[in-house]
Amino acid sequence: MKARVTVTLKDGVLDPQGQAIEKALQNLGFSGVGAVRQGRYFEVDLNGADPASAQSRVEEMCEKLLANTVIENYAVEIEN
């Protein structure tokens, strides 16, 4: 079983890396680019778990390590 985790900054949290990417895209000639927000992506292989327990385990991983829940949101997708 595989879990896909996407971690993004919460709305209102400054994103200097996203701003730098936005400026770089404009400098490279990509017009029409609005605000850019960056994030992180994880794939976690899980052994012997049903989808409900896998979801719970990965959410616990996010709460403890993968995301800083003060300033970041996360989304978990479980694939059988």
C-alpha positions as CSV (number, residue, x, y, z in Angstrom):
1,M,0.0,0.0,0.0
2,K,1.3,3.5,-0.8
3,A,0.5,6.8,0.8
4,R,0.9,10.1,-1.0
5,V,1.3,13.1,1.2
6,T,1.3,16.7,0.0
7,V,2.4,19.4,2.5
8,T,1.7,23.1,1.7
9,L,1.9,26.3,3.6
10,K,-1.3,27.6,5.2
11,D,-2.9,30.7,3.7
12,G,-1.4,33.8,5.1
13,V,2.0,32.3,5.8
14,L,4.8,34.1,3.9
15,D,6.4,32.0,1.2
16,P,9.7,33.5,0.2
17,Q,10.7,30.5,-1.9
18,G,7.5,30.7,-3.8
19,Q,8.1,34.4,-4.4
20,A,11.6,33.7,-5.7
21,I,10.2,31.0,-8.1
22,E,7.5,33.4,-9.3
23,K,10.2,36.1,-10.1
24,A,12.4,33.6,-11.8
25,L,9.6,32.4,-14.0
26,Q,8.8,36.0,-15.0
27,N,12.5,36.6,-15.7
28,L,12.5,33.5,-17.9
29,G,9.7,35.0,-20.0
30,F,6.7,33.1,-18.6
31,S,4.0,35.8,-18.6
32,G,0.7,35.5,-16.9
33,V,2.1,33.7,-13.8
34,G,0.3,34.7,-10.7
35,A,1.4,33.9,-7.2
36,V,3.5,30.7,-6.7
37,R,3.3,28.7,-3.5
38,Q,5.8,25.9,-2.9
39,G,5.3,22.7,-0.9
40,R,6.6,19.2,-0.4
41,Y,5.5,15.8,-1.6
42,F,6.2,12.4,0.0
43,E,5.5,8.8,-1.0
44,V,5.4,6.3,1.9
45,D,5.2,2.6,1.3
46,L,3.3,0.8,4.0
47,N,3.4,-2.9,4.8
48,G,0.2,-4.9,5.7
49,A,-2.2,-2.1,6.5
50,D,-5.9,-1.7,5.6
51,P,-6.8,1.7,4.2
52,A,-8.3,3.1,7.4
53,S,-5.3,2.2,9.6
54,A,-2.9,3.3,6.9
55,Q,-4.7,6.7,6.7
56,S,-4.4,7.0,10.5
57,R,-0.8,6.0,10.6
58,V,0.2,8.5,7.9
59,E,-1.7,11.3,9.5
60,E,0.2,10.5,12.7
61,M,3.4,10.7,10.8
62,C,2.4,14.1,9.4
63,E,1.5,15.4,12.9
64,K,4.8,14.2,14.3
65,L,7.4,14.7,11.5
66,L,6.3,15.4,8.0
67,A,4.5,18.7,8.5
68,N,4.8,21.6,10.8
69,T,1.1,21.9,11.6
70,V,1.5,25.4,13.0
71,I,2.2,26.8,9.5
72,E,1.5,23.9,7.1
73,N,-1.5,21.9,5.9
74,Y,-1.2,18.3,4.7
75,A,-3.3,16.0,2.5
76,V,-3.0,12.2,2.5
77,E,-4.1,9.9,-0.3
78,I,-4.0,6.2,0.2
79,E,-3.5,3.9,-2.8
80,N,-4.2,0.1,-2.5
